[in-house]
């Protein structure tokens, strides 16, 4: 699963992809433009995708990783085809478009008009906008601006996964360390630097045993060996889960979590199958049935006891359960909850039609 802005997409067991929520610039990939269909309240199939194994979403587009290790994307084309890596005849596509010349892809992520992919040899390539170094190749606009073909990220040859933050990316490396590049707003690089951005990867301070990575617009988190979580970046609504509202340019430990198996920005799946969330409670993002503004430390999401996965980063949070169903909570005024209504979910509600 993957969420961003006002929409969510999920890869199904049969290789199809369903998306729901707002359809700005065709970001749902369902063959309809925003003018034809503003969005959908229940999961709807992305046409032509039958062999998906992973999905990445951003504010302007989505990309799917296929079984043959190639990538297809849909949604907005910033810079005349930049982030889809094709010569786009229109500003966006409402159906999937194959990324040109890209094979052996193992992981993908999208950040507001830029896409990065981990390749089989451990290298990372990026394409799309390059306003403040999102491509990680040592350049930024206007040297050059958007790239319509994949460009290698400097100095990374052992990546296993990649995640996107606001105008930037982080890569989880095979040695348990993490490197980030692009924006350093609120300390998103995690390197302790006060620079506004970096056009090349910077090592996140003090992390040597990461097994998972989750990124969002304002903060990032690493799942560590043993089940603890470290986060860095913006903390003004308790987003770092350490009991404070302070930003941090280096990782800090999330309070009271020692048995996590999966991490999403501001939420974690625990070995018990429950989900704990912290930070903003805008329209019920904590999933506790409360209307409190935010929480400085983790607390349990109501009613979830068999979670296997979590996706955060949009206006709603969603968890996949052991039986293959999905439940979402939080903002739902654009159909982000996928339950056929536009009612805000203060507690998890099942997504319609996914079993």
N, C-alpha and C positions, 0 to 999 in steps of 0.2 A: 504494500500500500504506500501511497504518497499523497500528501496534502500541501496546498499552498494557496494563499489568498482565500478565494471563495469556492474552491472546488477540490475534489478528492478523486483519485483513480485507484483501482485495485486490479491486480493480476489474478485471474481465476485458475483453478487447477487444470482446466483444459487448454490453457494458453491464450484465452481471450482476455481482453481488458474492458472493464466497465468504468465509466466516469459519471459523476453527478455534481450538481451545483451550478454556478454561473458559467456562461458560455462566451465570455468576452473574447473577441477575435478568434473564435473557433477553438478555444482552448480545451474543450471537451473531446475534440477529435471525432465527433459523431456525424460529420458530413453536413452540418448546418452552421451558417454564419450567425452571429449575434442578432443581426436584423431579422433572420428567419426564425430563430429560436433563442430567446434570452438565456435559457438554462433549463435544467431538468431536476425534478424533485426526487427521482429514484434512479438507481444505476441504469445506465444505457450503454450498449455495446459500441466500442470503437470499431468501425468497419474495416475489414481486411487484416486485422491482427488476430492470428490464431496460434502463434508460437512464442508468445511473450514469456519472459522469465523474471523481469524486473521493470520497474516504472520509476521515473523521476518527474516531478512537477515543479513549476516555478510560477511566478506572478504573470508571466506572459506566454508561456508555452509548456508543453510536456513532451517527454521522450520515452520510448520504450526500448528495452534491450531484448533482442530476439534470441531464440535457441541457437541460431547459427552465428551468434556473437556479433551481429551487426545492429545498427541503431536506426530507428525511424522517429521523426518528430512532427509535431503539429502545433498550431497556434501562431504567434506573432513572429515575423521575420525582421528583427531590428537590423538596420544598416543594409537593406536590400539583400536579404538572404543570409546574413551573418550567422545566426545561431542554428539554422537548419542545414548549413553547409551545402546549399544548392543555389542555383541562379533563379531566384524566385520571381515569377512574373507578377505577383500580387503581394500586398503587404502581409498577408497571412494565409494559412491553409487550415481548413476545417477538417481535413483528413490527413492521415500519416504520410510523410514524405521521407524516403530513404536518405540517410546521410551519405554523401558521396565519399568513396575511397576510404572507408573506415571499417576495419575487420578486427577480429580477435579482441573484442571489448569484454571486460569483466565487471565493470561497475560504471554508473553514470550519475551525474547530478546537474541541476540547472539553477542558475542564479540570475533572475531579472535580465534575461537576454544573452546570457553566456552559458555554454554547456561544457562540461569536462568529463572525460572518460578515462578509466584505468584500462590499460592494455595488458595482454597476456605476459609481456616481458617485464611488467612492473612500472613501465613508464606511464605518464599522464599526458594527454593532449587536450587542448581546449579550443573552442571557436566561438565567435560571436562578438559581443561588445567588449571593449578594452579601455573603459574610461579611466580606471585607476589601477590597472595592472591585473585585471581578472584573468587574463590569459596566462599569467605566471611566466612569461618569456623574457622579462626584463624591460619590456616596453609598456607605454600607455599612450592614450591619445595625445597628440596626433601622430604617434610614431610606431605603428600605424593606428588607425581607428579599428572598426570592426574587421574581423577576419572571417572570410567565408569558407576557409578550409582549416582542418585541425592543425594546431601549432603545439610543439612540445613544451611542456613545463620544465623549467631549468632545474637540474640537479636532483630529479626524482627518478629512481630506477627500481624501487622495491615497494611500490604502492599495492595495497590490497583492496582499498575502498576509497571513495571520494564523497564529500558532502559539501553543500553550498550554504554560505551565509550571505548577508547583505553585500552585494557587489564583491564577492570573493569566495574562496574555496578552502577546504582543508582536506588533506590526504592522510589516511591511516596507513602506516608503513609496516612491513613484515616484522620489523624488530620491536614493535610495540610503541614506537614514537609517532608523533603527529606533526605535520608541517602545514602552515597556512599562508595564504597570499591574498592580495587585493586589499579591501578596506580594513582599517584598524579602528573603525568607529567603536567607541566604548571598550576597546581592548580586544577586539575579535580575533586578532592574530595570536593572542595567548603567549606572546614572547616577552612581555614586560616593556615593550617599546612604546614610546609616546608618538611615534611617527603616525601620520594620518593614513598611510597605506604602504604597501610593499609590492613591487612588481615582480619579486622573486619569492620563493617559499622561505618561511621563517619557522624555526623549530619551536613548538609549544614547550614552555618551561616545565621541567620536572616530571613529565609523563614518559615512562619507559616501559609500561606493561599494559597498554591499551589493547582491548580486544574488540571494541566497537566504538562507533562515532555517530553522533547526531548533531545536526547543525540547524540553526534557524536564523531569522533576520537579525535578532538582537543578541543571541547567546549561543554557545556551543557546549557540548558535553561529551565526555569520553567515558565509556564503560571500561573498568579496569579488571584485570585478572583477580578473581576472588569475589567480585560482585559489588565493589564500591563504585562511586561515580564522582568525577571531577568536572566542574563547569567553569567557564570564563566568559567575559564580555559584559553585557548590560545586566544590571541587577536591581533596577529601580523599583520593581514590583516583586522582589524576592525571586527573580528569574534564575538565580544561581543556587537556590535551595540551601544556602548556608546560614540562614537566620538573619541576614542583613538586607539592606536595600542599596548596597554599594556596588558600583561597577568594579570589575577586577580584570587587569590586563595579564594576569597569570592564573592558572587553575586553582580553584578552591574546592574543598570537599563538600558534597551534598550531605546534609545532616541525616543521620539515622537510617541510611540505606547501606546494607552490607551483603545483600543477597539478590542483586539485580541480574537478570539474564538478557534483557534488551533495554536500550535507552532511546528515548525521544526527547527533544528539547523540552524540559520542564515536566516530563513524565518518565516513568520506568516500569517495566514489567518485572515482577519479583518471582523468585523460584517457586513460590506458593501458587502462582497463577493470578494473583491480585495485581492491581496497578496503583501506583502512588503518583500523584501530581503535586506541583508546587508553582508559585508565581502568580500570574494574573488569573483572576476569576471572571474576566469579561464574559458576560452572558453564559456563565456556568462552565467555563473551561476546566475548573477543578473537578467537575463531575460529582460533587458531594451533596447536591441538592440545596446548596446555600447560595446566598447573594452577597457574601463578604467580598471586599474589593480584591484582596489577594492573600496569599499565604507565603510566609517566609521559609517554611519548611515543608517537607513532603507529608501528604496525608492520603488515605485510601479513596479511590473512586468507588462510588456506591455500586454494589451488586456484581462486580466483576471478580470471578474466582478462577477462571480457566483461560486467562489471556496467554497468547503465544507471541504477539507482536503488537507494536504501537506505532502510529504515525501522528506527528504533530507538525506545527509550523504554519497551519492555516488558521481560519477562524473557528474551526471545530477540531476536536481530537477524536481519533478512531482507534479501536483495538480489535484485532482479530482474535477469535476464541478458538479453543481446541476442536470444536465441532465444525469449523470452517465458516461460521457466521461472523458478521462484523457489527459492532455497536459503536455509535458516535454520540458525542455530547458537545455542547457549546453553541456558538452562533449558528442560526439556521434560517436567516432571512433570505438567503439565495438558494436554499435547498441543500446546504452543505451537509446536513445530517442524513440525507439519502433515504428518508423514511416517508416520503410522500406528502409532507407538510412543510410549513414555514414557521413552525413553533420552536422557540428556543428550548434547548434540552439541558436542564440543570443536572440531570442524571443520564446515564447511557440509555440510548434507544436503538433497537435493532435496525440495521439498514435493510430496506425492502429487497427481496428477491435474490439475496446472496446466501447460499447454503453450502 
